[in-house]
Amino acid sequence: AEAILKAGDRLGHLHIGENNRMPPGYGHIPWTEIGAALRQIDYQGFVVMEPFLMPGGQVGSDIKVFRDLSVGLDLDEEARKALQFTRRVLGTGGRS
């Protein structure tokens, strides 16, 4: 959150992900504090989720995804839940 406040109006695009590479809401990132910082600087830019659940491909190779975290998950449902979580906690006002 401190980096967001320091960036202020220079923050133009925000990529988010969890510490465990799952969708937002599944790890230990301080989302409430991040949301408060975004509201404090009146962030109006885009928020992009970057979960990395499956190995393979260039991205999976580049970031060293070594196990499939998507086993047993409905990825469409997880994306829906992550979007709801992000809107609620970050207060993006639906622009995500």
C-alpha positions in Angstrom: 0.0 0.0 0.0 2.9 2.3 0.7 4.2 2.1 -2.9 0.7 2.9 -4.2 0.6 6.0 -2.0 4.1 7.0 -3.1 3.2 6.6 -6.8 0.0 8.6 -6.4 -1.3 9.9 -9.7 1.6 8.4 -11.5 0.1 4.9 -11.1 -1.4 4.2 -14.5 -2.0 0.4 -14.6 -2.2 -2.1 -11.7 -1.5 -5.8 -12.1 -2.6 -7.9 -9.1 -2.0 -11.5 -8.0 -1.7 -13.5 -4.9 1.5 -14.6 -3.1 0.6 -18.2 -4.0 -0.2 -17.4 -7.6 -3.9 -18.1 -7.1 -6.7 -15.6 -7.9 -7.1 -12.7 -5.5 -8.6 -13.7 -2.2 -6.7 -17.0 -1.8 -3.4 -15.9 -0.3 -2.1 -13.4 2.2 -1.9 -10.1 0.3 -3.2 -7.2 2.4 -6.0 -6.4 0.0 -7.9 -4.1 2.4 -4.9 -1.8 2.8 -4.3 -1.9 -0.9 -7.9 -0.9 -1.6 -7.7 1.9 1.0 -4.5 3.3 -0.7 -6.2 3.1 -4.2 -9.2 5.0 -2.9 -6.9 7.6 -1.2 -5.1 8.4 -4.4 -8.5 8.2 -6.3 -7.1 5.6 -8.7 -9.1 5.5 -11.9 -6.9 3.2 -14.0 -7.3 -0.4 -14.9 -6.8 -3.4 -12.6 -5.6 -6.7 -14.2 -5.6 -10.0 -12.4 -2.6 -12.3 -13.1 -3.1 -15.7 -11.4 -0.8 -18.4 -12.7 -2.5 -21.7 -12.1 -1.1 -24.0 -14.8 2.3 -24.9 -16.0 3.2 -24.9 -19.6 3.6 -22.4 -22.4 6.1 -19.6 -22.4 4.7 -17.7 -19.4 4.6 -20.9 -17.3 8.1 -21.6 -18.2 9.4 -18.1 -17.7 7.9 -17.8 -14.2 8.6 -21.4 -13.2 5.1 -22.7 -12.6 5.9 -26.2 -11.6 2.6 -27.7 -10.5 -1.0 -27.4 -11.7 -3.0 -25.4 -9.2 -6.2 -25.6 -11.3 -7.0 -29.3 -10.4 -10.6 -29.5 -9.2 -11.4 -25.9 -9.9 -14.0 -24.5 -12.3 -11.8 -21.8 -13.8 -14.8 -19.7 -15.0 -16.3 -19.8 -11.5 -13.0 -18.9 -9.9 -12.6 -15.9 -12.3 -16.1 -14.7 -11.4 -15.4 -15.0 -7.7 -12.0 -13.2 -8.1 -13.7 -10.4 -9.9 -16.3 -10.0 -7.2 -13.7 -10.1 -4.5 -11.5 -7.5 -6.3 -14.4 -5.1 -6.9 -15.6 -5.4 -3.3 -12.1 -5.1 -1.6 -10.4 -2.7 -3.9 -13.4 -0.6 -4.6 -12.8 -0.3 -8.3 -16.3 0.7 -9.0 -16.8 -2.0 -11.6 -13.9 -0.8 -13.8 -11.6 -3.8 -13.7 
